[in-house]
Amino acid sequence: MKLGRRVGWMTAGFALALFSVTLVLTLVARHSQAQWTRLLSVETEAVATLQELVRAQNSFRRQVAPDDRRAVEKYRAVEQLLERPALRQIEILRLRERVASYRWRLGATPLRLQRVTRAVALRELEASSNRVTVEAQRVIESRRDAIAAKVPELEWATNAMMRTGIAVAWIVFILYAAAAARLKRSVVRPIRELALAAEKIRLGDLSAKVPLAGDEEIYTLAKDFGLMAEELKARARTDELTGLANFRSFRERIDQEIDLSNRFGHEFGVLVLDLDHFKKYNDKYGHLAGNDALQRVARVIREAVRTVDFPARYGGEEFAVIAPRTDATALRNVAERIRICIEKLPAPADGTTLTISGGAAIYPSDGATAEALFQAADQRLYLAKSEGRNRIVIVTPPRVVQSAG
């Protein structure tokens, strides 16, 4: 996945998660608020109406005479309190019955006064009124108990909403942290490794490796950087003019061959070559012609050596060849093939023919170290120069043969 797309998906996912959490918490909060509103409005209004009914009932009983012919009509103001919307939503059937009973006795009192004493009639009417107020007080207490019973439930719902919100927030945080860790692993870490590799290469460590990982952009960058590092490494070990390995690469390779020779016990040869009278060639034909001569000689050396051999430009007009797993005879054959091919190399229009001299050495008989081996080959190169040039000098140690007798 591309980096921009991944960041976009992460941002969209985080925003969607936050929006979902906010929406859910808002809906739950609204539901809880609606319950509280109903509890505080309806129930409280019902209790207030019942309390008003009790006050109205007591006031009516004190102010209206029982033998008043219009008492029933005046009592309708008290009865109308039962029709309030708040009382229609609760169970007050028994209270309605008590109020209806009181109204009936109130209407029947003027007639009963003709048959019973006034004290008896008033006592019965007082008892009926008390039953109304007692029932109203009972309903008031029941509604207060209902409110008290609902408060823990609403508190639990509120706490549950808070716990749910916290849990969801933690889940979102964990998911975002996981996505951030994934982004760090696929983006930040590869970039850091890329920077470290670039720093190592800047300091001269061309063996630095860049792992191919991360998103498409980081992967492409690491791949291109790796190719660039390989190209830089190849250029650092390659002579720019001739395309052969340079002195640094030659020294690394000879150390490797010494290690292999010590480990497996086989010989290898080193051949040091130098163009004859090349300074005069440069002075006479110019440096451009000299560079062309070096390139032509390098091509000849590359074609004349074996596939396992390692040719290099040692410096200036000097070349060197490492011949693995070889003896003096095989090394001489390689060296002579190079010399003859260069001698037969056609002269360009702005130059002349070239010849080359060389000295060879075999490890470990001619030297136990790279310096000693190269010094031996270099001494034989100067010997070839002193003997007339255009020749290869290879001195092999005499072999002692013991007779069977």
MARLUM-574220 format. One record per residue (C-alpha): residue in three letters; residue number from 0; x, y, z. Coordinates in Angstrom, 1 decimal. Example, Ala and Ser with C-alpha at 12.3 -4.5 7.8 and 13.67 -1.06 7.14 Angstrom:
REC   residuo   num        X        Y        Z
REC       ala     0     12.3     -4.5      7.8
REC       ser     1     13.7     -1.1      7.1
//
This chain:
REC   residuo   num        X        Y        Z
REC       met     0      0.0      0.0      0.0
REC       lys     1      1.2      3.5     -0.8
REC       leu     2      2.3      5.7      2.1
REC       gly     3     -0.2      8.5      1.3
REC       arg     4     -3.1      6.0      1.0
REC       arg     5     -2.1      4.3      4.3
REC       val     6     -2.0      7.6      6.1
REC       gly     7     -5.3      8.6      4.6
REC       trp     8     -6.9      5.3      5.7
REC       met     9     -5.5      5.7      9.2
REC       thr    10     -6.8      9.3      9.5
REC       ala    11    -10.2      8.3      8.1
REC       gly    12    -10.4      5.3     10.4
REC       phe    13     -9.5      7.4     13.4
REC       ala    14    -11.9     10.1     12.5
REC       leu    15    -14.7      7.6     11.9
REC       ala    16    -14.0      5.9     15.2
REC       leu    17    -14.1      9.2     17.1
REC       phe    18    -17.3     10.1     15.3
REC       ser    19    -18.9      6.8     16.1
REC       val    20    -17.9      7.0     19.8
REC       thr    21    -19.2     10.6     20.0
REC       leu    22    -22.5      9.6     18.2
REC       val    23    -23.1      6.6     20.5
REC       leu    24    -22.3      8.6     23.6
REC       thr    25    -24.6     11.4     22.5
REC       leu    26    -27.5      9.0     21.8
REC       val    27    -27.0      7.3     25.2
REC       ala    28    -26.8     10.7     26.9
REC       arg    29    -30.0     11.9     25.2
REC       his    30    -31.8      8.7     26.2
REC       ser    31    -30.6      9.1     29.8
REC       gln    32    -31.6     12.8     29.7
REC       ala    33    -35.0     11.9     28.4
REC       gln    34    -35.5      9.5     31.3
REC       trp    35    -34.4     12.1     33.8
REC       thr    36    -36.7     14.6     32.2
REC       arg    37    -39.6     12.3     32.4
REC       leu    38    -38.8     11.4     36.0
REC       leu    39    -38.3     15.0     37.1
REC       ser    40    -41.2     16.5     35.1
REC       val    41    -44.0     13.9     35.1
REC       glu    42    -43.4     12.3     38.5
REC       thr    43    -42.7     15.6     40.2
REC       glu    44    -45.7     17.2     38.6
REC       ala    45    -47.8     14.3     39.7
REC       val    46    -46.6     14.7     43.3
REC       ala    47    -47.2     18.4     43.2
REC       thr    48    -50.8     17.9     41.8
REC       leu    49    -51.5     15.4     44.5
REC       gln    50    -50.2     17.7     47.2
REC       glu    51    -52.4     20.5     45.7
REC       leu    52    -55.3     18.0     45.9
REC       val    53    -54.7     17.4     49.6
REC       arg    54    -54.6     21.1     50.3
REC       ala    55    -57.7     21.7     48.2
REC       gln    56    -59.5     18.9     50.0
REC       asn    57    -58.7     20.2     53.4
REC       ser    58    -59.5     23.8     52.5
REC       phe    59    -62.9     22.7     51.1
REC       arg    60    -63.7     20.7     54.2
REC       arg    61    -63.0     23.7     56.4
REC       gln    62    -64.7     26.4     54.3
REC       val    63    -67.8     24.7     52.9
REC       ala    64    -70.7     23.8     55.2
REC       pro    65    -72.0     20.3     54.8
REC       asp    66    -75.6     21.4     54.5
REC       asp    67    -74.8     23.8     51.6
REC       arg    68    -77.0     23.0     48.7
REC       arg    69    -74.2     24.0     46.3
REC       ala    70    -71.5     22.0     48.0
REC       val    71    -71.3     19.3     45.3
REC       glu    72    -71.0     22.0     42.6
REC       lys    73    -68.2     23.8     44.5
REC       tyr    74    -66.4     20.4     45.0
REC       arg    75    -66.0     20.1     41.2
REC       ala    76    -63.0     22.4     41.5
REC       val    77    -61.3     19.8     43.6
REC       glu    78    -62.3     16.9     41.4
REC       gln    79    -60.9     18.7     38.3
REC       leu    80    -57.4     18.2     39.8
REC       leu    81    -57.7     14.5     39.0
REC       glu    82    -57.9     15.3     35.3
REC       arg    83    -54.5     16.9     35.2
REC       pro    84    -52.2     15.3     32.5
REC       ala    85    -49.6     14.3     35.2
REC       leu    86    -52.2     12.3     37.1
REC       arg    87    -53.5     10.6     34.0
REC       gln    88    -50.2      8.8     33.6
REC       ile    89    -50.2      7.1     37.0
REC       glu    90    -52.5      4.7     38.8
REC       ile    91    -55.0      6.6     41.0
REC       leu    92    -58.2      4.5     40.6
REC       arg    93    -58.6      4.1     44.4
REC       leu    94    -58.2      7.8     44.9
REC       arg    95    -60.8      8.5     42.3
REC       glu    96    -63.1      6.1     44.1
REC       arg    97    -62.5      7.9     47.4
REC       val    98    -63.2     11.3     45.8
REC       ala    99    -66.4     10.0     44.2
REC       ser   100    -67.5      8.5     47.5
REC       tyr   101    -66.8     11.9     49.3
REC       arg   102    -68.8     13.7     46.6
REC       trp   103    -71.7     11.3     47.0
REC       arg   104    -71.8     11.8     50.8
REC       leu   105    -71.5     15.5     50.3
REC       gly   106    -74.6     15.5     48.1
REC       ala   107    -76.4     13.2     50.5
REC       thr   108    -75.6     15.1     53.7
REC       pro   109    -78.5     17.6     53.5
REC       leu   110    -81.0     14.7     53.3
REC       arg   111    -79.4     12.7     56.1
REC       leu   112    -79.6     15.7     58.4
REC       gln   113    -83.3     15.1     58.5
REC       arg   114    -82.8     11.5     59.7
REC       val   115    -79.7     11.6     61.9
REC       thr   116    -78.1     14.1     64.2
REC       arg   117    -75.8     16.8     62.7
REC       ala   118    -72.8     15.3     64.7
REC       val   119    -73.2     11.9     63.1
REC       ala   120    -73.5     13.3     59.6
REC       leu   121    -70.5     15.6     60.1
REC       arg   122    -68.4     12.6     61.4
REC       glu   123    -69.2     10.5     58.4
REC       leu   124    -68.4     13.3     56.0
REC       glu   125    -65.1     14.0     57.9
REC       ala   126    -64.1     10.3     57.8
REC       ser   127    -64.8     10.3     54.0
REC       ser   128    -62.7     13.4     53.5
REC       asn   129    -59.9     11.9     55.6
REC       arg   130    -59.9      8.8     53.4
REC       val   131    -59.4     11.0     50.3
REC       thr   132    -56.4     12.8     51.9
REC       val   133    -55.0      9.6     53.2
REC       glu   134    -55.2      7.9     49.8
REC       ala   135    -53.7     11.0     48.2
REC       gln   136    -50.8     10.9     50.7
REC       arg   137    -50.3      7.2     50.0
REC       val   138    -50.1      7.9     46.2
REC       ile   139    -47.6     10.7     46.9
REC       glu   140    -45.4      8.4     49.0
REC       ser   141    -45.7      5.7     46.3
REC       arg   142    -44.6      8.2     43.6
REC       arg   143    -41.7      9.3     45.8
REC       asp   144    -40.7      5.7     46.3
REC       ala   145    -40.9      5.2     42.5
REC       ile   146    -38.5      8.2     42.0
REC       ala   147    -36.1      6.9     44.6
REC       ala   148    -36.2      3.4     42.9
REC       lys   149    -35.5      4.9     39.5
REC       val   150    -32.6      7.0     40.6
REC       pro   151    -30.1      4.1     41.1
REC       glu   152    -31.2      2.7     37.7
REC       leu   153    -30.5      6.0     36.0
REC       glu   154    -27.2      6.4     37.9
REC       trp   155    -26.2      2.9     36.8
REC       ala   156    -27.1      3.8     33.2
REC       thr   157    -25.0      7.0     33.5
REC       asn   158    -22.1      5.1     34.9
REC       ala   159    -22.5      2.4     32.2
REC       met   160    -22.4      5.1     29.6
REC       met   161    -19.2      6.5     31.0
REC       arg   162    -17.6      3.1     31.3
REC       thr   163    -18.7      2.2     27.7
REC       gly   164    -17.3      5.5     26.5
REC       ile   165    -14.0      5.0     28.3
REC       ala   166    -13.8      1.4     27.0
REC       val   167    -14.5      2.4     23.4
REC       ala   168    -12.0      5.3     23.7
REC       trp   169     -9.3      2.8     24.9
REC       ile   170    -10.1      0.5     22.1
REC       val   171     -9.8      3.3     19.6
REC       phe   172     -6.5      4.4     21.2
REC       ile   173     -5.2      0.8     21.1
REC       leu   174     -6.1      0.4     17.5
REC       tyr   175     -4.6      3.7     16.6
REC       ala   176     -1.5      2.8     18.5
REC       ala   177     -1.3     -0.4     16.6
REC       ala   178     -1.7      1.4     13.3
REC       ala   179      1.0      3.9     14.4
REC       ala   180      3.3      1.0     15.3
REC       arg   181      2.7     -0.6     11.9
REC       leu   182      3.4      2.8     10.3
REC       lys   183      6.6      3.1     12.3
REC       arg   184      7.7     -0.4     11.3
REC       ser   185      6.8      0.1      7.6
REC       val   186      7.9      3.8      7.2
REC       val   187      9.9      5.2     10.1
REC       arg   188     12.2      2.2     10.6
REC       pro   189     13.0      1.7      6.9
REC       ile   190     13.8      5.4      6.6
REC       arg   191     16.0      5.3      9.6
REC       glu   192     17.8      2.3      8.3
REC       leu   193     18.2      4.0      4.9
REC       ala   194     19.7      7.1      6.7
REC       leu   195     22.1      4.9      8.6
REC       ala   196     23.2      3.1      5.4
REC       ala   197     23.7      6.4      3.7
REC       glu   198     25.8      7.6      6.6
REC       lys   199     27.9      4.5      6.5
REC       ile   200     28.5      4.9      2.8
REC       arg   201     29.4      8.5      3.3
REC       leu   202     32.0      7.4      5.8
REC       gly   203     33.5      4.9      3.3
REC       asp   204     31.7      1.7      4.4
REC       leu   205     30.5      0.4      1.0
REC       ser   206     29.3     -2.9      2.4
REC       ala   207     26.3     -1.2      4.0
REC       lys   208     23.0     -2.9      3.1
REC       val   209     19.5     -1.4      2.9
REC       pro   210     16.7     -3.9      3.6
REC       leu   211     13.8     -3.8      1.0
REC       ala   212     10.8     -3.2      3.2
REC       gly   213      8.0     -0.7      3.9
REC       asp   214      5.3      0.9      1.7
REC       glu   215      5.6      1.3     -2.0
REC       glu   216      7.4      4.7     -1.9
REC       ile   217      9.8      3.5      0.8
REC       tyr   218     10.4      0.2     -1.0
REC       thr   219     11.1      2.0     -4.2
REC       leu   220     13.4      4.4     -2.5
REC       ala   221     15.3      1.6     -0.7
REC       lys   222     15.6     -0.4     -4.0
REC       asp   223     16.9      2.6     -5.9
REC       phe   224     19.3      3.4     -3.0
REC       gly   225     20.5     -0.2     -3.1
REC       leu   226     21.2      0.0     -6.8
REC       met   227     22.9      3.3     -6.3
REC       ala   228     25.0      1.9     -3.5
REC       glu   229     25.9     -1.1     -5.7
REC       glu   230     26.8      1.2     -8.5
REC       leu   231     28.9      3.3     -6.1
REC       lys   232     30.5      0.2     -4.8
REC       ala   233     31.3     -1.0     -8.3
REC       arg   234     32.8      2.4     -9.2
REC       ala   235     34.8      2.5     -6.0
REC       arg   236     36.4     -0.8     -7.0
REC       thr   237     36.6     -0.2    -10.7
REC       asp   238     39.1      1.9    -12.6
REC       glu   239     37.0      4.5    -14.5
REC       leu   240     39.3      4.7    -17.5
REC       thr   241     39.8      1.0    -18.3
REC       gly   242     36.9     -0.7    -16.6
REC       leu   243     39.2     -3.1    -14.8
REC       ala   244     39.3     -3.5    -11.0
REC       asn   245     41.3     -0.8     -9.2
REC       phe   246     44.1     -1.0     -6.7
REC       arg   247     41.7     -1.2     -3.7
REC       ser   248     39.8     -4.1     -5.2
REC       phe   249     43.0     -5.8     -6.1
REC       arg   250     44.3     -5.7     -2.5
REC       glu   251     41.0     -7.0     -1.1
REC       arg   252     41.1     -9.9     -3.6
REC       ile   253     44.7    -10.9     -2.9
REC       asp   254     43.9    -11.0      0.8
REC       gln   255     40.9    -13.3      0.0
REC       glu   256     43.1    -15.6     -2.1
REC       ile   257     45.7    -15.8      0.7
REC       asp   258     43.0    -16.8      3.1
REC       leu   259     41.6    -19.5      0.7
REC       ser   260     45.1    -20.7      0.0
REC       asn   261     45.9    -21.1      3.7
REC       arg   262     42.6    -22.8      4.3
REC       phe   263     42.6    -25.3      1.4
REC       gly   264     46.4    -25.6      0.7
REC       his   265     46.4    -24.6     -3.0
REC       glu   266     48.7    -22.2     -4.8
REC       phe   267     47.9    -19.0     -6.7
REC       gly   268     49.9    -16.6     -8.8
REC       val   269     50.3    -12.9     -9.1
REC       leu   270     51.4    -11.2    -12.3
REC       val   271     52.5     -7.6    -12.4
REC       leu   272     52.6     -5.9    -15.9
REC       asp   273     53.9     -2.6    -17.0
REC       leu   274     53.7     -0.9    -20.5
REC       asp   275     57.1     -0.3    -22.0
REC       his   276     58.2      3.3    -22.6
REC       phe   277     54.7      4.6    -21.9
REC       lys   278     55.9      7.9    -20.6
REC       lys   279     57.6      8.6    -24.0
REC       tyr   280     54.4      7.4    -25.7
REC       asn   281     52.4     10.0    -23.7
REC       asp   282     54.9     12.7    -24.4
REC       lys   283     55.0     12.0    -28.1
REC       tyr   284     51.3     11.4    -28.9
REC       gly   285     49.5     13.1    -26.0
REC       his   286     47.5     12.0    -23.0
REC       leu   287     44.4     11.3    -25.1
REC       ala   288     46.3      8.8    -27.2
REC       gly   289     47.8      7.4    -24.0
REC       asn   290     44.3      6.9    -22.5
REC       asp   291     43.2      5.2    -25.6
REC       ala   292     46.3      2.9    -25.4
REC       leu   293     45.5      2.0    -21.8
REC       gln   294     41.9      1.2    -22.7
REC       arg   295     43.0     -1.1    -25.6
REC       val   296     45.5     -2.9    -23.4
REC       ala   297     42.9     -3.4    -20.7
REC       arg   298     40.6     -5.0    -23.3
REC       val   299     43.4     -7.3    -24.4
REC       ile   300     44.2     -8.3    -20.8
REC       arg   301     40.5     -9.0    -20.0
REC       glu   302     40.2    -11.2    -23.1
REC       ala   303     43.5    -13.0    -22.7
REC       val   304     43.2    -14.1    -19.0
REC       arg   305     41.1    -17.1    -17.8
REC       thr   306     37.6    -16.6    -16.6
REC       val   307     38.7    -17.3    -13.0
REC       asp   308     41.5    -14.8    -13.1
REC       phe   309     41.2    -11.3    -11.7
REC       pro   310     42.8     -8.5    -13.8
REC       ala   311     43.2     -5.0    -12.4
REC       arg   312     44.8     -1.7    -13.2
REC       tyr   313     47.4     -1.3    -10.5
REC       gly   314     48.2      2.3    -11.2
REC       gly   315     49.3      4.5    -14.1
REC       glu   316     50.5      2.2    -16.9
REC       glu   317     50.8     -0.8    -14.5
REC       phe   318     48.4     -3.7    -14.5
REC       ala   319     48.2     -6.8    -12.3
REC       val   320     46.5    -10.2    -12.5
REC       ile   321     45.6    -12.7     -9.8
REC       ala   322     45.5    -16.2    -11.0
REC       pro   323     43.8    -18.6     -8.5
REC       arg   324     44.7    -22.2     -8.2
REC       thr   325     47.6    -22.1    -10.6
REC       asp   326     51.3    -23.0    -10.7
REC       ala   327     54.3    -21.3    -12.4
REC       thr   328     53.7    -23.1    -15.8
REC       ala   329     50.1    -22.1    -16.0
REC       leu   330     50.9    -18.6    -14.9
REC       arg   331     53.6    -18.3    -17.6
REC       asn   332     51.1    -19.4    -20.2
REC       val   333     48.6    -16.7    -19.1
REC       ala   334     51.4    -14.0    -19.0
REC       glu   335     52.8    -14.9    -22.4
REC       arg   336     49.3    -14.9    -24.0
REC       ile   337     48.8    -11.4    -22.7
REC       arg   338     52.3    -10.2    -23.9
REC       ile   339     51.8    -11.7    -27.4
REC       cys   340     48.3    -10.2    -27.8
REC       ile   341     49.5     -6.8    -26.8
REC       glu   342     52.5     -7.0    -29.1
REC       lys   343     50.2     -7.9    -32.0
REC       leu   344     47.8     -5.1    -31.1
REC       pro   345     47.5     -2.8    -34.2
REC       ala   346     48.8      0.7    -33.8
REC       pro   347     46.2      3.5    -34.2
REC       ala   348     46.6      6.4    -36.6
REC       asp   349     47.8      8.7    -33.8
REC       gly   350     50.1      6.2    -32.1
REC       thr   351     52.4      3.2    -32.4
REC       thr   352     52.6     -0.4    -31.3
REC       leu   353     52.8     -1.3    -27.7
REC       thr   354     54.7     -3.9    -25.7
REC       ile   355     54.5     -4.9    -22.1
REC       ser   356     56.9     -6.4    -19.5
REC       gly   357     55.9     -8.5    -16.5
REC       gly   358     57.0    -10.2    -13.4
REC       ala   359     55.2    -13.1    -11.6
REC       ala   360     55.2    -14.7     -8.2
REC       ile   361     53.6    -17.8     -6.7
REC       tyr   362     52.0    -17.9     -3.2
REC       pro   363     53.3    -19.1     -0.8
REC       ser   364     56.7    -20.1     -2.3
REC       asp   365     57.6    -16.5     -3.4
REC       gly   366     56.1    -14.8     -0.4
REC       ala   367     53.9    -15.5      2.6
REC       thr   368     52.2    -12.1      2.7
REC       ala   369     50.6     -9.9      0.1
REC       glu   370     53.4     -7.3      0.4
REC       ala   371     56.2    -10.0      0.1
REC       leu   372     54.4    -11.6     -2.9
REC       phe   373     53.9     -8.4     -4.7
REC       gln   374     57.5     -7.3     -4.0
REC       ala   375     58.8    -10.5     -5.5
REC       ala   376     56.7    -10.0     -8.6
REC       asp   377     57.8     -6.4     -8.8
REC       gln   378     61.4     -7.3     -8.6
REC       arg   379     61.0     -9.7    -11.5
REC       leu   380     59.2     -7.0    -13.5
REC       tyr   381     62.3     -4.7    -13.1
REC       leu   382     64.4     -7.7    -14.1
REC       ala   383     62.3     -8.0    -17.3
REC       lys   384     62.8     -4.3    -18.0
REC       ser   385     66.5     -4.5    -17.5
REC       glu   386     66.8     -7.6    -19.8
REC       gly   387     65.3     -5.6    -22.7
REC       arg   388     61.5     -5.4    -22.1
REC       asn   389     58.7     -7.1    -23.9
REC       arg   390     59.2    -10.2    -21.8
REC       ile   391     57.8    -12.0    -18.7
REC       val   392     60.2    -13.2    -15.9
REC       ile   393     59.0    -16.0    -13.7
REC       val   394     61.5    -17.5    -11.3
REC       thr   395     60.4    -20.8     -9.8
REC       pro   396     62.1    -22.4     -6.8
REC       pro   397     64.1    -25.5     -7.7
REC       arg   398     62.4    -28.7     -6.8
REC       val   399     64.5    -31.3     -5.0
REC       val   400     63.8    -34.8     -6.3
REC       gln   401     65.0    -37.7     -4.0
REC       ser   402     65.8    -41.0     -5.6
REC       ala   403     64.0    -44.1     -4.4
REC       gly   404     67.4    -45.6     -3.4
//
